[in-house]
Amino acid sequence: MPSSGPNTSSPAPKFRVAICGAGPGGLTLATAILKYTPLSSSIAIDIYEAAPEVGTVGAGISVWPRTSALLNAMGLLDGLSGEIGAVGTGISEGLGFTYRLSEQAEEGINFFSLKVPTDPLLIHRSALLTTLQRGLESSDASNCTVQIHTNARLTSYTSHSPTSPITLHFADQPSAQADVLIGADGIRSAVRSTMFAAPSMRDISLKEKVEPRWTGVVAYRSLITMEDLKKVWTPEQVRASGLRAMIYTGKNKHIVSYPISRGALINFVGFYTVPGAYESRAAYPGKWVKDVPVEDVKKCYEGWEGEVQGLLQAHAMETHFGAGAGQSMEDAHILGRLLAHPLTTLDGKRGTTDVTTALKIYEAVRFDFARGVVRTARAVGLAYEFDNGWDLPPSFLDSLRRNDDKATQWLERWAYEGLDNGGSVVERGCEDEGCKAANTEIVNVEER
Ligand SMILES: Cc1cc2nc3c(=O)[nH]c(=O)nc-3n(C[C@H](O)[C@H](O)[C@H](O)COP(=O)(O)OP(=O)(O)OC[C@H]3O[C@@H](n4cnc5c(N)ncnc54)[C@H](O)[C@@H]3O)c2cc1C
């Protein structure tokens, strides 16, 4: 962890950033700040993580090209080389995902193949987090300081004005101070709930959003060893489905499975949607994350084809777009660049941009985009379960059924957008509308 940086006479930090949460978003934000803060400047970063350690839980995630380009730009892709590779993944042919009708007892039918120009990386979440953390620890080319505080669960914060320091309150820890607080603390964010519930919050509609709304979807996550799968599937099934990224579909239910860790493990996520739960704003009855007996999962997919039954039998252990982590990392990268920008300062004096304005620029640049991805992810999830009720282009399901390019284009647009125009995310950081606006704003301040 760079605590003193390469220079013995490090510049004093221009401000203190507290990041709540050491998930993909929080760690990427720290990485981006470290990378983009020039040596003439420095930022003090404190990461507060509720868990006793960083990133040991979770299963597989798909990392799409726009996010891997970003990891590459930050020099982190090599750190994942042990996880990535065509060994046994079978998707090196440009076959993103195979969609299969599976809700019947008879053998399933593969009805759609998402043909992607570049394969997504299918990796273990903990490998991603370890790589990000190692990157922070080994970075010696920055004058920024980074401290990760584990067992530090933020309960709330207080802030008396936009320009005064923020006091962070923790369960079982002394409070701490920062100039900027970034909430990267997940779906039940303490930062978001404190902000939305604050008496000073003028937009009262946000008070209803203090508690996250249940989508009506339940997900069973698990990892299956390839060895176990080979015991229950025929070699032909292993080749055709075990080494590929599969989406087994049925009404109101679907299963995503794909190999990770160079084919040693199969990531399994079984979803079911409770019809009407989202629309009625129902609260999920019970704990949000818990261990369940494998019998519950088997019951959920009772009557489905043999290939699925085999998968469930091989269940050794107890986001429809595969975009959440990628989005949080992309957001973090852009926010990190804005905070690190030499013209972003605490007070905005001497022709610079104050940090509050920099945060507003971030919101202007990213809010609509992020919201669009969230909406599309929900629509895609419903489409997997033959529900066309949410924002889907009317022809989408027809295209899906016909296995034609229209559906592929619609599904892959987000994941590859920009790459064909020759830009990595970082290049686009300066060229796309969002960051162009951000840079323009900062340049305008410079020109004043
Ligand atoms: C079943 C499933 C499959 C998914 N598959 C994919 C995929 O394939 N690809 C993809 O890109 N995304 C996927 N996602 C989404 C992805 O996991 C999330 O979007 C992503 O983890 C969000 O990252 P984050 O850093 O914002 O938050 P999180 O990963 O939720 O991290 C938040 C961190 O904050 C900590 N924390 C929480 N509260 C506090 C507090 N009060 N104080 C301090 N620390 C706190 C938590 O312990 C955690 O470490 C999937 C999600 C699910 C549920």
PDBQT file of the ligand as one rigid body, heavy atoms in Angstrom, charges set to zero:
ROOT
HETATM    1  C1  LIG A 501     -26.402 -13.337  -8.856  1.00  0.00    +0.000 C 
HETATM    2  C2  LIG A 501     -25.568 -12.183  -9.302  1.00  0.00    +0.000 A 
HETATM    3  C3  LIG A 501     -24.748 -12.313 -10.433  1.00  0.00    +0.000 A 
HETATM    4  C4  LIG A 501     -23.973 -11.228 -10.881  1.00  0.00    +0.000 A 
HETATM    5  N1  LIG A 501     -23.170 -11.356 -11.994  1.00  0.00    +0.000 NA
HETATM    6  C5  LIG A 501     -22.431 -10.312 -12.434  1.00  0.00    +0.000 A 
HETATM    7  C6  LIG A 501     -21.586 -10.431 -13.588  1.00  0.00    +0.000 A 
HETATM    8  O1  LIG A 501     -21.503 -11.488 -14.195  1.00  0.00    +0.000 OA
HETATM    9  N2  LIG A 501     -20.892  -9.334 -13.998  1.00  0.00    +0.000 N 
HETATM   10  C7  LIG A 501     -20.975  -8.146 -13.348  1.00  0.00    +0.000 A 
HETATM   11  O2  LIG A 501     -20.324  -7.187 -13.770  1.00  0.00    +0.000 OA
HETATM   12  N3  LIG A 501     -21.788  -8.008 -12.257  1.00  0.00    +0.000 NA
HETATM   13  C8  LIG A 501     -22.503  -9.048 -11.791  1.00  0.00    +0.000 A 
HETATM   14  N4  LIG A 501     -23.314  -8.905 -10.697  1.00  0.00    +0.000 N 
HETATM   15  C9  LIG A 501     -23.447  -7.586 -10.072  1.00  0.00    +0.000 C 
HETATM   16  C10 LIG A 501     -22.292  -7.280  -9.195  1.00  0.00    +0.000 C 
HETATM   17  O3  LIG A 501     -22.043  -8.317  -8.266  1.00  0.00    +0.000 OA
HETATM   18  C11 LIG A 501     -22.537  -5.966  -8.442  1.00  0.00    +0.000 C 
HETATM   19  O4  LIG A 501     -23.133  -5.034  -9.283  1.00  0.00    +0.000 OA
HETATM   20  C12 LIG A 501     -21.217  -5.432  -7.966  1.00  0.00    +0.000 C 
HETATM   21  O5  LIG A 501     -20.691  -6.299  -6.994  1.00  0.00    +0.000 OA
HETATM   22  C13 LIG A 501     -21.359  -4.015  -7.424  1.00  0.00    +0.000 C 
HETATM   23  O6  LIG A 501     -20.090  -3.614  -6.986  1.00  0.00    +0.000 OA
HETATM   24  P1  LIG A 501     -19.927  -2.532  -5.844  1.00  0.00    +0.000 P 
HETATM   25  O7  LIG A 501     -18.464  -2.403  -5.591  1.00  0.00    +0.000 OA
HETATM   26  O8  LIG A 501     -20.671  -1.306  -6.228  1.00  0.00    +0.000 OA
HETATM   27  O9  LIG A 501     -20.685  -3.113  -4.592  1.00  0.00    +0.000 OA
HETATM   28  P2  LIG A 501     -20.521  -4.496  -3.826  1.00  0.00    +0.000 P 
HETATM   29  O10 LIG A 501     -19.850  -5.522  -4.640  1.00  0.00    +0.000 OA
HETATM   30  O11 LIG A 501     -21.874  -4.810  -3.265  1.00  0.00    +0.000 OA
HETATM   31  O12 LIG A 501     -19.529  -4.143  -2.661  1.00  0.00    +0.000 OA
HETATM   32  C14 LIG A 501     -19.927  -3.357  -1.571  1.00  0.00    +0.000 C 
HETATM   33  C15 LIG A 501     -18.885  -3.509  -0.478  1.00  0.00    +0.000 C 
HETATM   34  O13 LIG A 501     -19.246  -2.624   0.573  1.00  0.00    +0.000 OA
HETATM   35  C16 LIG A 501     -19.220  -3.313   1.804  1.00  0.00    +0.000 C 
HETATM   36  N5  LIG A 501     -20.205  -2.665   2.670  1.00  0.00    +0.000 N 
HETATM   37  C17 LIG A 501     -21.549  -2.761   2.636  1.00  0.00    +0.000 A 
HETATM   38  N6  LIG A 501     -22.110  -1.973   3.571  1.00  0.00    +0.000 NA
HETATM   39  C18 LIG A 501     -21.079  -1.352   4.207  1.00  0.00    +0.000 A 
HETATM   40  C19 LIG A 501     -21.027  -0.412   5.259  1.00  0.00    +0.000 A 
HETATM   41  N7  LIG A 501     -22.142   0.040   5.847  1.00  0.00    +0.000 N 
HETATM   42  N8  LIG A 501     -19.814   0.024   5.664  1.00  0.00    +0.000 NA
HETATM   43  C20 LIG A 501     -18.659  -0.420   5.068  1.00  0.00    +0.000 A 
HETATM   44  N9  LIG A 501     -18.669  -1.343   4.062  1.00  0.00    +0.000 NA
HETATM   45  C21 LIG A 501     -19.874  -1.787   3.633  1.00  0.00    +0.000 A 
HETATM   46  C22 LIG A 501     -19.562  -4.758   1.467  1.00  0.00    +0.000 C 
HETATM   47  O14 LIG A 501     -19.068  -5.653   2.454  1.00  0.00    +0.000 OA
HETATM   48  C23 LIG A 501     -18.851  -4.919   0.125  1.00  0.00    +0.000 C 
HETATM   49  O15 LIG A 501     -17.518  -5.315   0.265  1.00  0.00    +0.000 OA
HETATM   50  C24 LIG A 501     -24.054  -9.984 -10.198  1.00  0.00    +0.000 A 
HETATM   51  C25 LIG A 501     -24.865  -9.861  -9.051  1.00  0.00    +0.000 A 
HETATM   52  C26 LIG A 501     -25.604 -10.959  -8.605  1.00  0.00    +0.000 A 
HETATM   53  C27 LIG A 501     -26.461 -10.806  -7.374  1.00  0.00    +0.000 C 
ENDROOT
TORSDOF 0
